Amino acid sequence: MLPARAFCPDAVLLHPLGSHAWWVRLPNGHELAGVVRRVDREAAVGLAAGQRVTLEVAPADFSRGRLRLSWFGEGAGPSAV
């Protein structure tokens, strides 16, 4: 469980690490592992490298985060960067 002070930067998916995990890049260039939240796993089936997501990161641990899928651009589906 993440602390209440977790922050949520936008991130870009780089490549999958497993069925529910991705390597992601933050806007400042930092790369870390992101795990898809359980409630988002059904929507995560269509994820691809280059898509934007929101990442919940605990201030004490910058090595991993939790992906929150938030779609950018037009329409309701994922958009490429």
N, C-alpha and C positions, 0 to 999 in steps of 0.2 A: 504494500500500500504506500502510495506517495504521500509525503507530508503536505499540509495545507499551503506551504510556501512554494510548491512546485511551480515552475514557470512553463509556458507553452509557446515556444518559438515555432515558426514555420520551418519545414524541412523538405528536402528533395530526396526521393527514393533513389538509391544507387543500384543495388542488386540484392536478391533474396538470400537469406541465410538459412532458411528452412521453410516449413509450411506456414508459419505465422510470425516470421521475423525478417527484418530487412536491415541492410546497412544504409544509413541515411546521412546526409550532409546538411549542417545548419548554415545559415547565411554568413556566419563568420568563418566558414571553412572547416570547422570541427566536424569530424565524422565519428559516428557511434552506432551501436545496435539499437534498433527499435522493434518492440514486440507489439503485435496487433492486439488491441483490447478484445476481450471475449465478445462484447456486444457488437463489435465491428467485423468479426470474422466472416460473416456471410457476405458483407459488402467488399471484403478484402480479396475476394476471388479474382476480380478483374484488375488488380494492381499491376503496374508495370514500371520499369525504371524510368525516371524522369518526372514522375507525377509528384505533385505537392501534397503534403500532409501536415498536420499539426502534431507536435511531439511534446508530451509531458515529461519534463526532466526535473529530478530532485536536485536541489542545489548542492547536496553533499556528494552526489555520484554522477559525474558527467560521462560515464562509460556506457550507459544504457538509458533508454527511455521507453515510454509507452505511446504507441501511435494512436492518434485520434483522427479518423478520416474526415476531412473537411474539403469539399470540392470547390475549386476555383473556376472562374470563367462562366460561360453560358451553360445553360441546361443543368440537369440534375446529376449527371454522371461525372466520372473522373476526367481530368484534362491534363494534357501533356504540357511540359514546360517549354 
